[in-house]
Amino acid sequence: MLEAPDIPTAWRQLLERTPGTRQGDPLVVEAAHAQPRLRGFYPWPSHGTLKFLRSAPPWHGDHDDLPFIVCGGPPYKVYTSGYTSLLGEAATPEGAAAVVVAHLPADSAILDG
């Protein structure tokens, strides 16, 4: 499975559920996409989660250090990278996306512009 080459393409493929690409929970994807700050990150659905990476592939350095959503709720859980800490739970995908945004580091910017 080829990964999307850039952030806008990755979001488009998720929202359109493009065949042959990574798929995520459509409600969580839509809620995350509605958050302007999250649209600036590479969405990475994997193993029942939706992660937000600082860059598109190929990956170098700390690209996976942001909070992420565990899908399949409610409740929807938001953890720090590596499941280090539970940041919160939400009854809706929109609430989970808001928890992620509230816990983004001040320096959270995409690496590849």
C-alpha positions in Angstrom: 0.0 0.0 0.0 1.5 3.3 -1.1 1.3 6.1 1.4 0.1 9.6 0.3 3.0 11.8 -0.7 1.8 14.9 1.2 -0.5 16.1 3.9 -3.4 17.4 1.7 -3.5 14.1 -0.3 -3.5 12.0 2.8 -6.5 13.9 4.2 -8.3 13.8 0.8 -7.8 10.0 0.6 -9.1 9.5 4.1 -12.1 11.7 3.6 -13.0 10.1 0.2 -12.2 6.6 1.5 -10.0 6.0 -1.6 -9.7 2.3 -2.3 -6.2 0.8 -1.8 -5.3 3.5 0.8 -5.2 3.5 4.6 -8.7 3.8 6.1 -9.7 5.2 9.4 -12.9 5.6 11.4 -14.8 8.0 9.2 -16.4 9.8 12.1 -13.1 10.4 13.8 -11.4 11.4 10.5 -14.1 14.0 9.8 -14.0 15.4 13.3 -10.2 15.7 13.2 -10.3 17.3 9.7 -12.7 19.9 11.0 -10.0 21.2 13.4 -7.7 23.6 11.4 -4.7 22.8 13.5 -5.0 19.1 12.9 -5.4 19.5 9.1 -1.8 20.7 9.2 -0.5 17.3 10.2 -0.2 14.0 8.3 -3.2 11.8 9.4 -2.1 8.2 10.1 -4.8 5.7 10.8 -3.3 2.5 12.2 -4.4 -0.3 14.5 -7.6 1.4 15.6 -6.0 4.8 16.2 -5.7 8.1 14.3 -2.3 9.6 14.8 -1.1 13.1 13.7 2.4 13.1 12.3 4.5 16.2 11.7 5.6 15.2 8.2 4.7 13.1 5.3 6.8 10.1 4.3 9.6 9.4 4.2 9.9 9.9 7.9 13.0 11.3 9.7 13.4 12.2 13.3 10.5 13.0 15.7 7.5 12.8 13.4 5.3 10.8 15.8 5.4 12.7 19.1 1.8 14.2 19.1 -1.3 13.1 20.9 -3.6 10.7 19.1 -7.1 9.3 19.2 -8.1 5.7 20.0 -11.1 5.1 17.8 -14.0 2.7 18.4 -15.7 4.7 21.1 -17.5 6.1 22.8 -15.6 6.9 24.8 -12.9 8.0 22.5 -9.6 8.1 24.3 -6.7 10.5 23.7 -3.2 9.5 24.6 0.3 11.0 24.4 2.7 9.4 21.9 3.5 5.8 22.8 0.5 5.5 25.1 2.6 7.2 27.8 -0.4 9.1 29.4 -4.1 9.2 29.0 -4.9 12.8 28.3 -8.7 12.5 28.3 -11.8 10.7 27.1 -14.6 12.2 25.0 -18.1 11.0 24.3 -17.9 12.1 20.6 -15.2 12.2 17.9 -15.4 16.0 17.9 -14.7 16.1 21.6 -11.7 13.8 21.1 -10.3 16.0 18.4 -10.7 19.0 20.7 -8.7 17.2 23.4 -5.9 16.5 20.9 -5.8 20.2 19.9 -5.8 21.3 23.5 -2.8 19.2 24.2 -0.7 20.0 21.1 2.7 21.4 22.2 3.2 25.1 21.5 6.0 24.2 19.0 3.8 21.8 17.1 4.4 22.6 13.5 4.7 20.4 10.5 8.2 19.7 9.5 7.8 19.7 5.7 5.9 23.0 5.5 
